[in-house]
Amino acid sequence: MPTRNVNLTAEQDAFVEEMVKAGKYQNASEAMRDAVRGLQQRWQQDELKLDLLRTQVKAGIDALDRGEFTEIADADLDAVLDDLATTGAR
């Protein structure tokens, strides 16, 4: 297994030690591997979210190109956005 030297802040080191002492991990290496797995998972989720966002933006642009949109007066914009936020929260 490859070895890496990692510099941690005193707070991070204390947290790793606390996790090992609490029996959450057998040793600091196991804790660090779990931290890297968490980082990998977060990056994968971020990539999936970005892909979904790109798909939604493309769909919106395509709809605009087809003329499928509703014009909203500036005075009504806040109310429409509030309604969308309320509807989207359900």
C-alpha angles and dihedrals in degrees: 000000000000117000125221131184111226126192113215131184116249089255093052092047091050090051092052090048090049091052092050093046090048089056095245089124134019092229144346093271091058090050092049092049089053090050091052091049088053090050091049091050092049091051091049091050091048090052091050091049091049092050090050091048091050090050092050093047090050091050090051093049091047090051090050090050089053091050093248102144142099121232115226125199115239090242091058098043098093092051093048092049091048090051091049091049092050093046092046092051092062 
